[in-house]
Structures are given as C-alpha cells and as structure tokens.
Amino acid sequence: MFLHYIKYCFITSLRKKEIIFWTLLFPIALSTFMYAGFGKINETTELAKPIPVAVIHNQKDEFFDKAIESISKGDKKIITVKNFSINNATKALNSGKIIGIFYVDDTISLSVKGNNLKETVLSTFLDEYLQRRDSMNFSTVYACKEQLKSHGSQDNIISNFYAILAMTCLFSVFTGLNQIYTLQGNLSALGARRSLAPVPKSIIIFSEFITALFLQFIITSIGFFYMKNILKLNFGERILEIFPVLILGNACGIALGILVGCLKFPRTEGGKAGLATGISMILSVADDLCAPSIRIMIERNYPILNRINPATLISDALYSLNVYETKTRYYTNLTYLSIIAIILCVISYILTRRNRYASL
Amino acid sequence: MQVYNLFLKIFKSKIGQIVMYIVIFLGITMLFLSKTSNSPSNDYKAQKLVVSINDKDNSLESKLLRNYISRNTKKYEISALDKETIQDDLFFRNVDAVIIIPKGFSKSFNSNNITSSINTYTLPNTMTANLTKNLVNKYLSTALSYHKQGYSSSESLIKAEKNAKIHGNIKLVSKKTTTFTMRYYFFSYLGYILICTCFVSGIPILKVLNSKKIDARIQCSSYRFSKKNFEIFLGIATLGLIVFIIFTILSFIILKKDVLTINGALLFLNAFGYIIMVLSLVYLFGQLVKKDVYVSGITNIVALCFSFLGGIFIPLNYLSDTVLKIAHFLPSYWYIRGCEFAENYNSGSFIETFHYISIELIYALVFYLIAVTIIKMKAKNSI
C-alpha cells in the first residue's frame, strides 16, 4: 500500500504543471536573468585587472615613462598603455575603451570620466609618483601581511544565487499544500474519498511526504546543477555537502505547506495558496532575494529571526561551506533546519489527527 | 457598452493585485533612496575605501599611522575581530579591508624593519586590496626613508603624512555620474512595475472575454464584431490610463517638485510611450493565455526578463557586451535609454526622446499585429 501511494503520488505531482513551473522553470529563468544582468559584475568592477589608459606626451619625462613602464609590465601589471593620438584618446575615453588619459607636460595630469575604483587606482598612481618625486624616495617596503587565505569564492554575487536556491526549496510549500489539499475531506472531493479509504492516515501522509521530498529534491538539484554547470557559478569545492542542505530546505518547505494546508483559516484553496506564497516570499526577501543587506540588518538587530528563517539558514549553510574553513556553522544551520522541519510536521500532525467530518 | 462594462467589472476584482504591486514598487523605490544623489558633481573625487582599524600597539607611532589611515578612508566599526566576522563583513562588502596594527609595531619601526609588520584582511585579487596595501606601504616607506635620514619616528611619520598630501591634477571630463537621482530610479523601476500591474489586471480580463463560451455568446448576439473590439480597446486604454494616473500621482507625492521640470516632462512622455507598448503586449498575451494560473508566471518571466536584460534593475554600463546586444531587441532597453537621456538633459534639442518613444511605439505595433494574426488564425481554425 505504501509503495502504491508513493507511485501514484509521484505521477500526480508530475502532472501539476504550475508547481513544476514555480519550483523548476521559474528559478532557472530567474537565475539566468540575474546571471546575465550582474553575474560577472564584480569581475569588471572589483577584480584587479590591467586598466587601459593612454599616455599623451607633450614633452619628455623619463621618470614618468619609467614609472609607467614599471606598472604596465609583468604578471601583476596595473595598467595597459594604448597608443592613441590626442583626439582618438579623448574619443576612446568617452566611449569607455580607456579609463584615463595621462598628459605629460610640465606637470603631469590625468583625465578620467568617473569616480569609480579604476579611476581611483589611476589617481592613486599619479599621486604616488608625485609624492615619490617630492621625497626622492623610490624604495618600497611591503609592510602589509595578508591574513586571509580563504579557500572559497569571495564573489558576493553568489549570495543572490544562494537566495534563489533557498527560494526554490521554500517553493516546496506548493507541493506540501497540494498534498494536504488532496488529503483533507473538507477541502477536496479527492480528500473526501481518501477519508473513507481503509488506510491509516499515517501511511498516506508519510508516503506523500517522502514522494514530495524526493521530487522536490530532484527539482532543486536540477536547478543547482544548472547554476553550477551551465552558468558556471562557483559554489566552492564542497559540492556533496550542499545536498543535505537542499534536502532539509525542501523538507522545511513541504512541512510549511502542510501546516498552511492544515490551518482552519483561510478555508479556500486560493486563500491557502496566497498565504503560502506570502510566507515563502517574505522569508526569501528577508534572505536578500530582492535587495542586499536585509539579512545582515536582521542579523544585527534581531538575530533570532535569522535562526528561524529557513531561507536564511539555507543560504547561510551554503555560504559557510564556500567561505569558512571549518564546518561548525554549516552543521549549526543544518541542525536548525532539521528542528524547524520537525516542529512544523509535529504541529501539522496535531492539527490533522483524528479529524472527523459530520458530513462531506 | 456591455463588453466595456464587463471589462471594468473584472478589472475591479484585480485591484488588490495592483495595490500589492504598488506596495512592492514603493518598497523598491524607498530602498534606493539611500543610493541617490541630487546633482552630478563636476569635480573628481577619488573613492575612499571603507576600512576598519584596530590598534593593538597603542604607541605614538601606531597612533600616527592609525590617524593617517582614518583620514584617508571611511571608518567602519567591526563587531568582533574573529576571522569569521571579518570574513562576513568582507564578503558582504560592508568593509573593504580590516587593518590590525599588532603589538610591537613601534619597536619594528624604530629598528627600521617594518616588513610584514601590519596585519591586513582584504579580498584577494581585488582593486580594494591593492589600494589598501598601497596606502599603508607608501606611507610607511616614505616615513622609513625619513627615519633612516635621522629624523625621529614621530617626525618621519608626520613628514610622510605631509608628503601624502601632494595630489596630482585630475580632471573629470564628463558630468555624468554613476549614481542616479531618485527621479531616475522612480521612472526606471516604473518599467518593471508597469508590466506587472498591467499584466496581472489585463490578461485575466482578456482571457475571460476570449473564452470559448463568452466569445461564442457574443458572436451569436446582435453585438457587432467591430463594436466588441472597440470596447475591448477602450477597456485596455482605460486600464492603461488608470495605472498611469496612479503612478503619476505617486510621482508627485514622492518626487514633489522634481517632476515639474523639463526632465520630468520628458520622463513622463517616455513612460507614456512605454505603457502603450505594455498594453499592446497585454493584448498579445491575452490571446495566448488559457488559464489563470499561467498569468502570474508569464508576468514574472516577462517583467524579470525585461528588467534584468533591459537595464531596469542593473545600469546599462554594467551589462556585458553580449547582454547589451540582446538588450537591443527589448523595448525596456530603449525605455531606459530614454530615461537616461531625459535625466541628463540640460539644454538643446530633445528630439532624442521622441526617437526612443518611436521605437517603443514600433514595438507596440509589432505586438498588436502579432495579436491580430493570432486572432485570425484562431478564427480560421475554429471554422
């Protein structure tokens, strides 16, 4: 009987196209749009890559030429010098082909188009050159010792994709809701028929939960592999450890859906779906899905909220796997997720057990 | 006017969803209030790094170094100095670097051996990491050279700071800034929210009117085909007008006098061209969608595609070349170009705005023609 329920639950779940859309196609589409929009934004705005510049000589300055040569050669070169005439250099600056133009006159000046990091690197170089000429000090002491040797990716754009995975897990509420909807006699005709069947409810609920969890795990994993292998996002080296997070995240989502389905209010399917969507979206927004820094703001002011938000716990577990050397925070997040899933299931059980209907 | 009345009746039932999207829109707009600037600056200002400094040495030398770093960076108070907290703050870009001056720094400085004497936490291979290290290395190198010349430690550090005040002549050739005004954010996000509000309210109405039963009933009644179509057109125009008026009122409430300028007028004109395109798209999807459950999905996919790829959510200059090429095929790209032109308009001809509006209207015409073709094909198949 258990296997029979699993088989038919699986078939009916696959036919729920809207659930498949929201849990599989929507996250894939969203991650694609996000990736196309700002997937590589840090590469252009943060990474130390050679900055294209033009140098216009109105007179000779050997010192400056040597300084330019020293930072435009080698593996860690800071600038790339492009050969332009004065008119073409101005055009190239306006079109964004080069970031700055150094004019070598009696004094050396720099023309830039904006106030961003790349321009700051160029202006800092010019300042340093002038300061060194003034102090006649051309030696460099490396006083800084870097302490951070992270093994993972430091690209914070990845946190948006953690949030999408967390949202996908939470969208399992629709599956959970659908399961309970077809189980409760007062909600659907199928539920009424099932109430009459001589099968213990525990078997039905358990088989449905297992099937939903399996299906959602497969769907979320497809989404994850799409991000990892097609979009080539860097999720770090600990890939296997990501799957327990997805399983527990989906368990939380399904359990939340079941709980919403068990509530006395709202009574209609639309109302319950609205409530489930609302809850999962609020939890996802609190996990930085729509705007950055909300999660950090909550962590600073109401840290307890982050401990009970499954979306934040999922994202934080993925983040800690990628960035930290130790796994303490990863295991803590998994524990919280398990506790939340169990609590939600227990509440749902209390709400549904021994339901009797006077008439159906 | 039975079809028109039915249109309005269904529209009333969708007001809740419109209100929901308005609330989302207001939330997003308020969120970006902090990122806005009122007027573009003509002067160049180097970006200041956000740095957290911790002085464990507490000597005169470390104090001078700390003061120098503080004066040249923006201060950030880190909650704890453990590795995980520092990594969190670096990852979420709350801070560009954490600098720790360890105990014994003054001793190292006085013995002319300051190599690797300052502990730094930065994001590897980034420009901010290089700038931070350069800031410290340059200052201490100069100070050390003075110290070697016989100056006392404090004198050399003070002289190094004086030397660091020499700045080159840097000219900003463009008045354009990377930060936009609140007005720009309002109108650019309108590109997203107009799609959401018009889609969630318009498509379900057209779906009802195009449903087999109602369509057949209208066809066998004395209602003329042209009259039905005219009333649907009127209904869509009313929907667009109501949505446009709502956001016009909101713009006056949020932006106040900022919209009562020539730039504001150009932005409104551009938005009006865009809403016509959106309504045309609503008409097209109204012919395609058969179930209510698909409306929300289509709305989200179209709105997000237009917003992420068209430059609504991310400024156009951050988009990669490939995405920019794709963006040329999206009406939202031309809408954003129109917004950028209107926002930066100072004087001279504003014909460029009409150029962008024309492109939006061409898209509207294309979508309308596709919709009409679909209607004709459907009619052919049903015979």
Interface residues (C-beta under 8 A of the other chain):
Chain A: E18 F21 W22 L25 F26 A29 L30 F33 M34 A36 G37 F38 K40 I41 T44 T45 E46 L47 A48 I78 T90 L93 N94 G96 T107 I108 S109 L110 S111 V112 K113 G114 N115 N116 L117 K118 E119 T120 V121 S123 T124 L126 D127 E128 Y129 L130 Q131 R132 D134 S135 N137 S139 T140 V141 Y142 A143 C144 K145 E146 Q147 L148 S150 Q154 N156 S159 C290 A291 P292 S293 I296 R300 Y319 V323 Y324 R329
Chain B: I28 L31 S41 Y44 K45 A46 Q47 S79 K83 E84 I86 Q87 D88 L90 F91 F92 R93 N94 I100 I114 T115 S116 S117 I118 N119 T120 Y121 T122 L123 P124 N125 T126 M127 T128 A129 N130 L131 T132 K133 N134 L135 V136 N137 K138 L140 S141 T142 L144 S145 Y146 A160 N163 A164 I166 H167 G168 N169 I170 K171 L172 V173 S174 K176 T177 T178 V293 Y294 G297 N300 I301 L304 C305 S307 F308 L309 F313 I314 N317 Y318 L319 S320 V323 I326
